[in-house]
Amino acid sequence: MNDKGFRFCQKWLNYASITTIGVGVLVAFAGNSIVFELHNEYAKEVFLSASEFDPDVLNLKNWLFGIVGGAIVIRFHILMVMISENAK
């Protein structure tokens, strides 16, 4: 691959990873916001037969979203940006 093609792929990977980091932050800190309203409605239908979330279930969901958003998605894509930026 020539240098121009490599730089294009590198920047594309960086932009995609930075966008995914933003989504991970939203998942971790705004899991109950309007952004995830549709997801939360489907989760209620599938797991709770369309009843409302119990406060304990909501706390568990928020904790799990924090793990998925913060610990997994954000850190993985920070690593991807670091690898991509240091590739030669």
Backbone bond lengths (Angstrom), bond angles and torsions (degrees), N, CA, C in turn:
res aa  C-N    CA-C-N  psi(-1)  N-CA   C-N-CA  omega(-1)  CA-C   N-CA-C  phi
1 M - - - 1.450 - - 1.519 108.20 -
2 N 1.312 115.87 137.05 1.466 119.14 179.45 1.530 110.34 -76.60
3 D 1.318 114.93 169.19 1.467 120.70 -175.67 1.526 112.33 -63.46
4 K 1.319 117.67 -36.84 1.465 121.05 179.92 1.530 110.82 -65.45
5 G 1.326 117.04 -43.38 1.458 121.08 178.21 1.523 112.09 -66.15
6 F 1.339 115.80 -38.51 1.458 120.03 177.98 1.518 111.11 -63.61
7 R 1.310 117.09 -45.47 1.473 120.97 180.00 1.532 111.25 -63.59
8 F 1.338 116.21 -38.36 1.461 119.65 177.20 1.530 110.47 -61.18
9 C 1.324 116.98 -48.47 1.474 120.83 -179.68 1.526 111.25 -64.26
10 Q 1.325 116.12 -38.84 1.462 120.55 179.02 1.525 110.93 -62.52
11 K 1.318 117.36 -47.47 1.466 120.46 -179.31 1.524 111.32 -68.39
12 W 1.325 116.69 -37.00 1.457 120.06 177.45 1.525 110.38 -61.39
13 L 1.341 116.94 -44.44 1.458 121.24 177.61 1.522 111.05 -62.81
14 N 1.324 116.95 -40.58 1.470 120.12 178.73 1.518 111.79 -63.45
15 Y 1.329 117.32 -46.76 1.464 120.09 -179.11 1.526 111.39 -64.75
16 A 1.317 117.06 -40.51 1.467 120.18 178.03 1.529 110.60 -64.70
17 S 1.323 116.98 -40.57 1.464 120.40 179.87 1.519 111.64 -68.53
18 I 1.324 117.54 -39.90 1.466 120.64 178.54 1.525 110.29 -65.62
19 T 1.320 117.38 -39.63 1.462 120.59 175.87 1.522 110.84 -62.35
20 T 1.313 116.82 -42.08 1.462 120.78 179.50 1.524 111.20 -67.83
21 I 1.322 117.78 -33.21 1.466 120.52 174.64 1.528 109.39 -61.66
22 G 1.325 117.06 -41.82 1.464 120.60 176.64 1.522 112.14 -60.84
23 V 1.317 116.87 -42.06 1.466 120.40 177.23 1.523 110.11 -64.92
24 G 1.314 117.32 -39.61 1.469 120.45 177.30 1.516 112.58 -61.48
25 V 1.325 116.55 -39.52 1.474 120.25 176.76 1.526 109.74 -64.11
26 L 1.330 117.10 -42.11 1.464 120.07 176.72 1.523 111.65 -61.25
27 V 1.323 116.47 -43.81 1.465 120.13 179.49 1.525 110.34 -62.10
28 A 1.321 116.90 -43.28 1.460 120.75 -176.15 1.526 112.89 -70.25
29 F 1.333 117.06 -39.24 1.457 118.81 -171.26 1.519 115.13 -112.34
30 A 1.311 118.44 -9.79 1.459 120.25 -178.26 1.527 111.26 -135.51
31 G 1.326 116.52 40.02 1.459 121.23 -177.38 1.514 114.33 -65.44
32 N 1.318 117.81 -20.12 1.471 121.20 179.94 1.520 112.22 -104.92
33 S 1.327 117.37 10.33 1.459 120.24 -177.40 1.521 111.41 -81.29
34 I 1.315 115.24 178.76 1.462 122.47 -179.64 1.529 111.00 -62.75
35 V 1.336 117.39 -25.04 1.461 121.62 -179.78 1.529 111.17 -61.87
36 F 1.324 117.00 -36.94 1.458 121.56 -177.19 1.529 112.66 -106.57
37 E 1.322 116.48 19.67 1.468 120.88 -179.01 1.528 111.67 -58.88
38 L 1.316 117.44 -46.19 1.461 121.39 -179.43 1.526 111.06 -63.49
39 H 1.314 117.29 -42.76 1.469 121.26 177.67 1.520 110.66 -60.95
40 N 1.320 116.55 -44.76 1.461 120.19 -179.09 1.526 111.87 -65.29
41 E 1.335 117.20 -37.53 1.468 120.20 177.99 1.527 111.25 -64.45
42 Y 1.329 117.09 -43.59 1.465 120.12 178.40 1.528 111.11 -66.68
43 A 1.320 117.37 -36.34 1.466 120.30 177.67 1.524 110.58 -64.02
44 K 1.334 117.00 -38.96 1.468 120.21 176.51 1.521 110.79 -62.25
45 E 1.338 116.85 -44.29 1.461 120.29 -179.52 1.519 112.05 -64.06
46 V 1.322 117.23 -44.13 1.456 121.18 -175.07 1.519 111.51 -73.42
47 F 1.321 118.20 -47.32 1.450 120.97 -171.35 1.520 114.62 -96.35
48 L 1.325 118.01 -24.43 1.463 119.78 -173.95 1.519 113.33 -124.13
49 S 1.303 118.38 14.34 1.464 123.42 -178.98 1.526 111.63 53.71
50 A 1.315 116.71 43.18 1.465 125.60 174.88 1.519 114.20 67.48
51 S 1.320 118.50 14.56 1.459 118.97 173.29 1.533 108.76 -85.37
52 E 1.306 116.75 168.09 1.461 120.66 -177.93 1.527 110.41 -73.36
53 F 1.340 114.91 155.81 1.453 119.99 176.44 1.524 109.96 -67.67
54 D 1.308 116.55 130.62 1.451 122.40 170.08 1.535 107.05 -68.17
55 P 1.327 119.44 147.75 1.472 119.74 -179.54 1.536 113.47 -56.15
56 D 1.338 116.75 -35.60 1.469 119.14 178.15 1.528 111.21 -68.72
57 V 1.317 117.09 -39.45 1.467 121.09 177.74 1.525 109.83 -66.42
58 L 1.315 117.15 -39.87 1.462 121.07 178.64 1.529 111.03 -64.02
59 N 1.327 116.91 -40.19 1.468 120.11 176.39 1.522 111.17 -63.49
60 L 1.336 117.57 -41.12 1.459 121.15 177.45 1.524 110.95 -64.15
61 K 1.336 116.87 -43.34 1.466 120.61 178.32 1.524 110.94 -61.20
62 N 1.319 117.13 -43.48 1.465 120.50 178.99 1.527 111.25 -63.81
63 W 1.320 116.96 -39.23 1.455 121.04 178.25 1.526 110.82 -65.52
64 L 1.330 116.60 -43.74 1.463 120.49 178.25 1.524 111.58 -65.36
65 F 1.335 117.94 -40.62 1.463 121.01 176.74 1.526 110.17 -62.19
66 G 1.327 117.40 -36.83 1.460 120.64 177.20 1.513 111.79 -63.84
67 I 1.323 116.79 -40.14 1.463 120.47 178.16 1.520 110.24 -67.80
68 V 1.327 117.18 -48.20 1.458 120.29 -178.55 1.517 110.56 -65.53
69 G 1.335 116.86 -44.67 1.462 119.74 -177.41 1.507 112.73 -72.51
70 G 1.314 116.16 -50.65 1.457 119.79 -173.96 1.512 114.31 -82.26
71 A 1.286 116.31 -55.15 1.458 119.72 -171.04 1.515 113.17 -75.91
72 I 1.300 118.30 -30.18 1.458 119.24 -174.58 1.517 111.48 -103.86
73 V 1.312 118.39 -61.85 1.463 121.80 -172.35 1.523 111.53 -65.61
74 I 1.322 117.76 -51.40 1.461 120.70 -175.99 1.516 111.01 -63.19
75 R 1.314 117.36 -48.77 1.467 119.79 -176.73 1.521 112.26 -66.54
76 F 1.321 117.85 -38.87 1.456 120.43 178.88 1.527 110.50 -62.03
77 H 1.309 117.05 -43.75 1.457 119.07 -176.56 1.525 112.75 -78.29
78 I 1.307 118.38 -25.22 1.465 119.55 168.82 1.521 109.22 -63.35
79 L 1.327 116.90 -42.21 1.463 120.95 175.98 1.526 111.12 -61.30
80 M 1.330 117.61 -40.81 1.461 121.03 179.14 1.532 111.24 -63.31
81 V 1.328 117.41 -40.32 1.465 120.54 177.76 1.526 109.73 -64.98
82 M 1.320 116.78 -42.79 1.463 120.04 -179.94 1.522 111.23 -63.43
83 I 1.325 117.59 -42.80 1.462 120.82 178.57 1.522 110.38 -64.59
84 S 1.317 116.11 -45.24 1.464 119.88 -178.20 1.523 112.00 -64.29
85 E 1.306 117.57 -41.60 1.465 120.93 -178.41 1.531 111.96 -68.76
86 N 1.318 116.90 -27.22 1.462 119.69 -178.99 1.513 113.02 -99.22
87 A 1.319 118.73 5.94 1.466 121.89 176.81 1.512 109.61 -73.99
88 K 1.322 114.46 147.27 1.479 118.59 -179.97 1.491 110.71 -126.82
